[in-house]
Amino acid sequence: MSISQLEFNISLIAEFLRKGLGLSKKLQNHSKQSFLNLSKNYFKNDAGIVFEWGASQEWNNICGHFKIRNVIAHNGGIVSLSEKQADLESFVENYDDDIISIENDCLMLSYDYVIEVVQDSQGWLKELFSSLESHTGLKNKNWV
């Protein structure tokens, strides 16, 4: 799913920063911390990147997309098995039923939802790349 690709891309960016800035610590999760919080803390505390992670609508959507991804990856799309069922249901309620819905306790996703995930990820990554370039001076022609 597209959100897993975003997670992979964030990991690549963290590794690029580690090498480019000469950081010793890698982005690794040794706790129960979510990948999003782990990444945010790594960029801020280890790489010294000041970035408003929650400043855009894309970021708020991405947080919801991660919940959807987790239910699919860890619970086979069955909503009631999720530890964050109420949050998930709230996220889904903001969408038109033709895009994403819950039917018989299962997530139902349309092609349009997948396209929206990609668009949210691309928009947010552009914001991140701009911030990275202005804070570090590092440039990567393949970022955008």
Secondary structure, DSSP 8 states (H G I E B T S, - for coil): -HHHHHHHHHHHHHHHHHHHHT--------SS--HHHHHHHIIIIIS-----TTSSHHHHHHHHHHHHHHHHHHHTTBGGG-TTHHHHHHHHHTS-TTTEEEETTEEEE-HHHHHHHHHHHHHHHHHHHHHHHHHH----TT--
